[in-house]
Amino acid sequence: MRAPAKLNLALSVGDLREDGYHELTTVFQAVGLYDEVVLSRAEELTVTVEDGPGATGSGDVPLDATNLAVRAVALAAATTGQDPRVAVHITKGIPVSGGCAGGSADAAAALVGCDALWGTGLSREELTALAAELGSDVPFSVHGGTALGTGRGHQLTEVLEQGDYSWVLAVSDGGLSTPAVYAELDRQREAGTADVAADPGEVLSALRQGDAVALGRALGNDLQQPALTLRPPLRAVLDGARQLGALGAIVSGSGPTVAVLARDDAHAGALAAALASSGICSDVRRAEGPVTGARVVEAR
Ligand code: C5P
């Protein structure tokens, strides 16, 4: 199985709901940076994790029942009446706790993978409903492409779009906790110091026209300011990317990964090289978007 990273091209955060989640309007795009997930029948339900080529951070992924892929297997088994004893092996290509939905990708791959392993023939709707129980981003990780997310971010609508986009992802050492970033936004809003950054309408219009320059200008994320408060060095990554001629640069989701939009593939190569040698981020990865969601790449 293979499941992609996601970026939020616009992330507009609304009110805090009674269930502890925030009302979101977000434009997701799946990009070609992947986790690989291998599922095989086993004596018990287990998970192991390793770093993919060039990646680090797999040591921070929980290996107990809280692992999102393990929860996905358990949920799929309970729903379909199948035996949950599956060995899950994850090779991380997506930054861990990086704001790119790496855990959600693993959960999406596990759901789609169990369905294939067991031949349970779940419909897209059934998979999406299970995905929403596991986390706000998991339905999108199943879906892929580019989509508008509302509710907790789990209700997806197709968007009209054209074009492929070349991204450079500036990866930081050490993740950020998503609940901590949302809590910092709430604190800033209460103190009256939060700015409203995201306009999903502008992003949707740029995507409709396939206009990368307009998209670069429209990128916006209400979680960016709180992420910068919690991780001040990210400011240098955003500024550095813009100075190097990026069309736009934005903290991805709750961060700390920064998504940098290039004009095209060659420009992405140049930007990646310049960012890597600048020393302002710990690693850079390149990824094209949009790409499809969680998929079986090889049945063993
Ligand atoms: O749904 P997921 O488990 O990915 O969300 C992680 C955390 O992010 C939640 O516990 C919550 O603190 C925050 N969150 C939120 N509003 C959303 C999505 C996530 O406050 N719509």
Boltz pocket constraint, residues with backbone or C-beta under 6 A from the ligand:
constraints:
  - pocket:
      binder: B
      contacts: [[A, 20], [A, 21], [A, 22], [A, 23], [A, 24], [A, 134], [A, 135], [A, 136], [A, 137], [A, 151], [A, 152], [A, 153], [A, 178], [A, 179], [A, 180], [A, 182]]
      max_distance: 6.0
